[in-house]
Amino acid sequence: MNKTEFMNQYAEKIQELVNQDSVRNETVKREIEDGTAATAVDNGTTIAAYQYQQSLSAGFSDDQAFFMACKNAGIEIEAPYSQQR
């Protein structure tokens, strides 16, 4: 592959990513306007809060319960037991 072919493929890939971002942007904009995004956040918050309370009730520490609630809601955080203190 020569430099020109490489640059053409590179430009195509960049354009593909730009198009994907445009589609995502329009989707998010539409979800905000029609209330779908707010409903998803509300539902996720309700589920995370329930998970948090259940974990506390099961005897987990506050940090552990928070971690499990975040994991359940799809939020990636570092586990409290893996932190250096």
GIFEN-V165406 format. One record per backbone hydrogen bond with DSSP energy under -1.0 kcal/mol. CO is the residue of the C=O (numbers start at 1). NH is the residue of the N-H. E is the energy in kcal/mol with one decimal. If there is no record, write none. Layout:
BEGIN
CO:NH:E, CO:NH:E
END
This chain:
BEGIN
2:6:-2.5, 3:7:-2.7, 4:8:-2.3, 5:9:-2.5, 6:10:-2.7, 7:11:-2.6, 8:12:-2.2, 9:13:-2.2, 10:14:-2.3, 11:15:-2.4, 12:16:-2.3, 13:17:-2.2, 14:18:-2.3, 15:19:-2.5, 16:20:-2.2, 17:21:-2.5, 18:22:-2.2, 19:23:-2.2, 20:24:-2.5, 21:25:-2.7, 22:26:-2.3, 23:27:-2.4, 24:28:-2.8, 25:29:-2.5, 26:30:-2.5, 27:31:-2.5, 28:32:-2.3, 29:33:-2.3, 30:34:-2.6, 31:37:-2.0, 35:39:-2.1, 36:40:-2.3, 37:41:-2.3, 38:42:-2.7, 39:43:-2.8, 40:44:-2.5, 41:45:-2.5, 42:46:-2.3, 43:47:-2.5, 44:48:-2.5, 45:49:-2.6, 46:50:-2.2, 47:51:-2.5, 48:52:-2.5, 49:53:-2.4, 50:54:-2.5, 51:55:-2.4, 52:56:-2.2, 53:57:-2.5, 54:58:-1.5, 55:60:-2.2, 56:59:-1.7, 61:65:-2.9, 62:66:-2.5, 63:67:-2.4, 64:68:-2.5, 65:69:-2.4, 66:70:-2.5, 67:71:-2.6, 68:72:-2.4, 69:73:-1.6, 70:75:-3.1, 71:74:-1.3, 79:82:-1.6
END
